[in-house]
Amino acid sequence: MARLTLKNIGKSFGKTEVLKNISLDVEDGEFLSLVGQSGCGKSTLLRIISGLEAPSRGEILIDGQVVTEQSPKQRNIAMVFQDYALYPHMSVAENMAMPLIMSQLPLHARLPLVRHVAPSARRAKPSMATQVETVAKQLRIDHLLTRKPAQLSGGQRQRVALGRALVRNPGIFLMDEPLSNLDAKLRVEVRREISELHHSSGLTFVYVTHDQTEAMTMSDRVALMQGGEVLQVAAPNTLYTNPVSVDVARFIGSPQINILPVQSRLDGLFLGDINLHLETIGKVSDLQLGLRPEALSFRGVAGLQLQPIKPGSILLPFQKRMVEDLGPEILIHGCFEADPEIEIRVRAQKNTDYGKTDQFAGTHKLQVAIDPTQLLLFNAHGLRIQPTPHMAQSLGEVVT
Ligand SMILES: Nc1ncnc2c1ncn2[C@@H]1O[C@H](COP(=O)(O)OP(=O)(O)OP(=O)(O)O)[C@@H](O)[C@H]1O
């Protein structure tokens, strides 16, 4: 186990700056995911942590010791890549033993032929075999030890790659998109296994993915990256409910958050000409309003599990355009009449009446209630600001 600290890490390839001043603390035994769109610098940061790439600026510390100049081996870090990188001519057992051979045997004794006869290799062999077997059992691949990688499924190959990394007993375990070559069902399975592995090993995990579901389901904390910077580091639920910016709010959450341009005026917050009855910043300014698809609910539509509408909710006329049936819930695409240009997604749970009639046939005009406690407000630069929900007394659009 180990604590990892990154201080002001920067990286440029030629004139292109791909990492800008990244500082992060990963606690001992924590599972931290680096998540972000393709090209944001996740893999480069992971390679810098591992020692495969040198930073242009900044320091890396493990347990308080500066390791920036150390080799990957000296850092006692293991890394698993998306392509597994297994040796095709070696058995599973030999693949898994390779890191032990490299770290425990002198150079001459590592050669394949010499390995079987050199005294140092013969002495080390039983203990290496035991270590490999222990890890193979932990990953439930002990029945595959004599097979070659070509005789394994994708999920089994991935487990061998995990096993090979674990067998060295590393302090920190780095993973770069380890599930991206697996099909959807297997991804869910291996995701659970990686979480179990994290809990049982107690190791510090740093995990790179562009898939927010992976990051949100496995991690203690998620660092969301964009353009070589970390936008926010927080627990998954905090990123979802308390994003620091529009960019974070847009990346986290599926279906995506609705973002609407609104205007703060002296007498409230306006969507088009509709007063949303929120006290804002007390001056005229263009803002952005974030509404998660589940922060909206329909009024009086048969077949939907209608949430009790909270006092203070704002009712807005909504024009339905398309309905997607997702099984237990539906996603309704449409727009507020106040702003037909912006597509709005509303997520609603079905009840047992759903499907008995076509609830939405001909129902193009609906009423949507917005829960004001679930609004997210951002300034013109996309940074979060805190509105004060405020119940209007007199106007009919607000539920009292
Ligand atoms: N060796 C290199 N030389 C020049 N540019 C590089 C090099 N390695 C990475 N880059 C650039 O750095 C940027 C970040 O790449 P990186 O692979 O870290 O992104 P990523 O977030 O991991 O993307 P992906 O999810 O697609 O793997 C990209 O624009 C990439 O083209």
The ligand as a MOL file (V3000), in Angstrom:
LIG
                    3D

  0  0  0     0  0            999 V3000
M  V30 BEGIN CTAB
M  V30 COUNTS 31 33 0 0 0
M  V30 BEGIN ATOM
M  V30 1 N 4.5140 10.6260 -27.4040 0
M  V30 2 C 3.7090 11.6130 -27.7850 0
M  V30 3 N 4.0950 12.5600 -28.6400 0
M  V30 4 C 3.2880 13.5970 -28.9900 0
M  V30 5 N 2.0350 13.7490 -28.5270 0
M  V30 6 C 1.5710 12.8120 -27.6610 0
M  V30 7 C 2.3770 11.7120 -27.2450 0
M  V30 8 N 1.6350 10.9590 -26.3750 0
M  V30 9 C 0.4370 11.5690 -26.2760 0
M  V30 10 N 0.3970 12.6780 -27.0420 0
M  V30 11 C -0.7240 13.6200 -27.1530 0
M  V30 12 O -1.0870 14.0120 -25.8620 0
M  V30 13 C -2.4940 14.1770 -25.7450 0
M  V30 14 C -3.0020 13.3500 -24.5930 0
M  V30 15 O -2.8650 11.9770 -24.9330 0
M  V30 16 P -3.3050 10.8160 -23.9300 0
M  V30 17 O -3.0510 9.5080 -24.6010 0
M  V30 18 O -2.6780 11.0460 -22.6170 0
M  V30 19 O -4.8680 11.0920 -23.8240 0
M  V30 20 P -6.0110 10.1620 -23.2240 0
M  V30 21 O -6.8900 11.0560 -22.4480 0
M  V30 22 O -5.4340 9.0090 -22.5160 0
M  V30 23 O -6.7510 9.6820 -24.5480 0
M  V30 24 P -7.4050 8.2480 -24.8940 0
M  V30 25 O -8.6140 8.1090 -23.9880 0
M  V30 26 O -7.7850 8.3900 -26.3280 0
M  V30 27 O -6.3700 7.2080 -24.6400 0
M  V30 28 C -3.0910 13.7790 -27.0960 0
M  V30 29 O -3.3520 14.9300 -27.8310 0
M  V30 30 C -1.9830 12.9720 -27.7330 0
M  V30 31 O -2.0200 13.0900 -29.1230 0
M  V30 END ATOM
M  V30 BEGIN BOND
M  V30 1 1 1 2
M  V30 2 1 2 3
M  V30 3 2 2 7
M  V30 4 2 3 4
M  V30 5 1 4 5
M  V30 6 2 5 6
M  V30 7 1 6 7
M  V30 8 1 6 10
M  V30 9 1 7 8
M  V30 10 2 8 9
M  V30 11 1 9 10
M  V30 12 1 10 11
M  V30 13 1 11 12
M  V30 14 1 11 30
M  V30 15 1 12 13
M  V30 16 1 13 14
M  V30 17 1 13 28
M  V30 18 1 14 15
M  V30 19 1 15 16
M  V30 20 2 16 17
M  V30 21 1 16 18
M  V30 22 1 16 19
M  V30 23 1 19 20
M  V30 24 2 20 21
M  V30 25 1 20 22
M  V30 26 1 20 23
M  V30 27 1 23 24
M  V30 28 2 24 25
M  V30 29 1 24 26
M  V30 30 1 24 27
M  V30 31 1 28 29
M  V30 32 1 28 30
M  V30 33 1 30 31
M  V30 END BOND
M  V30 END CTAB
M  END
